[in-house]
Amino acid sequence: METSTNIICAGNEGSVQYNQLLRIEIVSELTTVAKSTIRLWVAQGKFPKPITLSAVIKVWRLADINQWIEGHANVG
């Protein structure tokens, strides 16, 4: 069974689309995980890998972040 979470992100646009690409600042806000921790977890394979758009721009798909959040919602 597949479920989806619709996350609304407050920001300049008011909300984001489910397949939107997100910079690390927004990923950090959505997950409440520090940017440095996100980078560490990506390197350790504990967090979804970003899409590299250029040497300095990396983004995550909102769908991947939602899936990660759902998979970790009951941990603890």
N, C-alpha and C positions, 0 to 999 in steps of 0.2 A: 504494500500500500504506500503510495506516495503522497506526502503532504507538502504544502508550501506555506511559508510564512510571509506575509506582506508587511514589510517593515517600512514605516514612513520616517524619513530622515529630515529633520528640520534643517534648513539651510537657505541659501539664496533663492533656490527654486521652490521651496516649500515642501517638495516631496521628490522622490526619485523613482524611476521605473525599475521593475524587478531585474531586468538584464543590463542595467546601467553599469558603466565602469566607474570605479571609485578609487580615489587617491588614498594614500595611507592615513591621512588625517581623519577622513570620514570612516574608514575601516576601524581605526582606533576608537572613535566615538561610538560606533555601533556595537563593538564588542567589549568596550570598557577595558581594553588591553592596551598598554603603552606601546608606542611605535617601536621602541627598542626591543620589547618582548616579542612583538609580531615578527620583526626581522630575525630574531633568534629562533623562534619556533618554525619559521619558514626554512631556515638552514637545517634544523633538526627534523624536518618532515612532520611537524605537529600542527601545521597551519597551511592552508591552501597557498600554492605558489602564485605569485603575481604574474601578470602578462607584461612583458617588457615592450614598451612602445618606442623607447629610445634609450640611450646610455644613462639618462637621468630620470626618465619617467617610467614608473611601474604602477600598474593598476590591478584591481581585483574586480571580478564580476560579482555583483550583488547577490546573484543566485548562489555562488560558491560560498559567500560569507553566511548567507541564510542557512545553507546546508550545514556548515560548520557549527553555527550557533545551535541549531536543532540537535545535532549530534552530541553536543556538550551541555545541553540544558539540564539533564538529570545527573550530571557528574557532581560529586561532592558529598 
